[in-house]
Amino acid sequence: MTKVDLCGVSLKNPVIAASGTFGFGAEYNEYFDVGRLGGISGKGLTINAKQGNDGIRIYESRGGMLNSVGLQNPGIEDFIKKELPIMLQYNTAIIANVGGSSIEDYMAAIEMLNNEAIDIIELNISCPNVKCGGMAFGIKSGVAYDIVRQVKSICKKPLMVKLSPNAEDIVDMAYKCCEAGADALSLVNTFKGMAVDIHSRKAIFNNIYAGVSGPAIKPMALRMVHEVCKAVNIPVVGMGGISSAEDAIEFIMVGAQAVGVGTASFIKPDVCLDIIDGIEKYMIKEGIKDLSEIRGII
């Protein structure tokens, strides 16, 4: 009933644990069977291990949170040796999220993952491009086009590009990534925000700015997913503030093929199961046999 196809990969349901909020699944598997998920997008990977940012990394805000983790991860080689074998036991789709600070980083990362037993590669273009003064690859459409085109030329897996809501023009960005060969898109990544400690009279985060996620961003994320789905003809994974089955169904109704759940898992570790069960109950109640009946009806 809830099965969906994402770039030729069959998902048992449309609910994917979003990258950066689920580790590689092991910790959550202590709370519930993560094999029930449609898929897991693992922690963002870089060629070499990263310790992440110093100082405060997580800070609550009304209706959400800010994070400045800084892509802490074990590195691709360690992921392949230690994390991937465990993930393969979960019987769910595996999505490897890849980041980098230069085109060379991305290309090397893809080469390392090409022959591994993962289903989809998710290209995180919200990473800072060190050759362009730290501006993210996903801000300007032309820069994004170039990196997606080059990565796609060597990528042996379906390539899903994760878009930043901070792009100059999210629809043009989506179109250019599609034109460059992306097989799917995922959006939105976190919004750019900040927080201030009025007692110390300093910014909360060492890097000043941080990524905003959670229910507060859902209306904006929903609008962007709707706009993008109307502009491209490739699958879209919608995310941004999803914390209930109703939220997930909204994203599907605006065109999303599947949905990503992130911050909500910090509040209730097994929230994804609630969302999966809620979608099934809604479909039974409404007499819906396949999600394609409601996908993109808005």
ChimeraX attribute file (.defattr): number of C-alpha atoms within 10 A of each C-alpha:
attribute: neighborCount
match mode: 1-to-1
recipient: residues
	/A:1	13
	/A:2	18
	/A:3	14
	/A:4	20
	/A:5	14
	/A:6	22
	/A:7	16
	/A:8	11
	/A:9	13
	/A:10	16
	/A:11	19
	/A:12	19
	/A:13	22
	/A:14	27
	/A:15	27
	/A:16	25
	/A:17	25
	/A:18	25
	/A:19	24
	/A:20	19
	/A:21	18
	/A:22	21
	/A:23	18
	/A:24	24
	/A:25	21
	/A:26	15
	/A:27	12
	/A:28	15
	/A:29	14
	/A:30	10
	/A:31	10
	/A:32	13
	/A:33	14
	/A:34	24
	/A:35	18
	/A:36	16
	/A:37	21
	/A:38	26
	/A:39	28
	/A:40	27
	/A:41	25
	/A:42	26
	/A:43	24
	/A:44	25
	/A:45	26
	/A:46	24
	/A:47	21
	/A:48	15
	/A:49	16
	/A:50	14
	/A:51	12
	/A:52	13
	/A:53	15
	/A:54	12
	/A:55	12
	/A:56	13
	/A:57	17
	/A:58	15
	/A:59	16
	/A:60	13
	/A:61	14
	/A:62	8
	/A:63	12
	/A:64	16
	/A:65	18
	/A:66	25
	/A:67	20
	/A:68	22
	/A:69	18
	/A:70	16
	/A:71	19
	/A:72	16
	/A:73	22
	/A:74	20
	/A:75	16
	/A:76	23
	/A:77	17
	/A:78	14
	/A:79	21
	/A:80	17
	/A:81	10
	/A:82	12
	/A:83	18
	/A:84	19
	/A:85	12
	/A:86	14
	/A:87	21
	/A:88	14
	/A:89	10
	/A:90	19
	/A:91	14
	/A:92	21
	/A:93	23
	/A:94	23
	/A:95	25
	/A:96	26
	/A:97	23
	/A:98	26
	/A:99	23
	/A:100	26
	/A:101	20
	/A:102	16
	/A:103	19
	/A:104	12
	/A:105	15
	/A:106	23
	/A:107	19
	/A:108	14
	/A:109	23
	/A:110	23
	/A:111	14
	/A:112	14
	/A:113	20
	/A:114	15
	/A:115	11
	/A:116	11
	/A:117	15
	/A:118	18
	/A:119	20
	/A:120	25
	/A:121	23
	/A:122	25
	/A:123	27
	/A:124	24
	/A:125	25
	/A:126	23
	/A:127	21
	/A:128	18
	/A:129	18
	/A:130	14
	/A:131	10
	/A:132	12
	/A:133	8
	/A:134	11
	/A:135	15
	/A:136	21
	/A:137	29
	/A:138	29
	/A:139	22
	/A:140	17
	/A:141	20
	/A:142	14
	/A:143	18
	/A:144	23
	/A:145	22
	/A:146	16
	/A:147	22
	/A:148	26
	/A:149	17
	/A:150	15
	/A:151	23
	/A:152	20
	/A:153	12
	/A:154	12
	/A:155	18
	/A:156	15
	/A:157	20
	/A:158	20
	/A:159	22
	/A:160	30
	/A:161	28
	/A:162	25
	/A:163	25
	/A:164	25
	/A:165	23
	/A:166	17
	/A:167	20
	/A:168	13
	/A:169	13
	/A:170	23
	/A:171	20
	/A:172	17
	/A:173	24
	/A:174	31
	/A:175	18
	/A:176	21
	/A:177	29
	/A:178	22
	/A:179	14
	/A:180	19
	/A:181	19
	/A:182	24
	/A:183	22
	/A:184	25
	/A:185	27
	/A:186	26
	/A:187	25
	/A:188	26
	/A:189	23
	/A:190	23
	/A:191	19
	/A:192	15
	/A:193	14
	/A:194	19
	/A:195	16
	/A:196	12
	/A:197	10
	/A:198	9
	/A:199	6
	/A:200	8
	/A:201	8
	/A:202	12
	/A:203	14
	/A:204	21
	/A:205	22
	/A:206	14
	/A:207	15
	/A:208	13
	/A:209	16
	/A:210	24
	/A:211	16
	/A:212	25
	/A:213	29
	/A:214	23
	/A:215	19
	/A:216	17
	/A:217	19
	/A:218	20
	/A:219	12
	/A:220	15
	/A:221	25
	/A:222	27
	/A:223	13
	/A:224	19
	/A:225	28
	/A:226	23
	/A:227	16
	/A:228	25
	/A:229	23
	/A:230	12
	/A:231	14
	/A:232	19
	/A:233	12
	/A:234	19
	/A:235	20
	/A:236	28
	/A:237	26
	/A:238	33
	/A:239	29
	/A:240	34
	/A:241	28
	/A:242	31
	/A:243	23
	/A:244	18
	/A:245	21
	/A:246	14
	/A:247	21
	/A:248	27
	/A:249	24
	/A:250	20
	/A:251	29
	/A:252	27
	/A:253	20
	/A:254	23
	/A:255	26
	/A:256	27
	/A:257	26
	/A:258	28
	/A:259	27
	/A:260	28
	/A:261	27
	/A:262	24
	/A:263	25
	/A:264	21
	/A:265	18
	/A:266	11
	/A:267	10
	/A:268	11
	/A:269	17
	/A:270	17
	/A:271	19
	/A:272	27
	/A:273	18
	/A:274	14
	/A:275	22
	/A:276	20
	/A:277	13
	/A:278	17
	/A:279	24
	/A:280	19
	/A:281	14
	/A:282	14
	/A:283	18
	/A:284	12
	/A:285	9
	/A:286	9
	/A:287	9
	/A:288	16
	/A:289	12
	/A:290	13
	/A:291	22
	/A:292	15
	/A:293	10
	/A:294	16
	/A:295	18
	/A:296	18
	/A:297	11
	/A:298	11
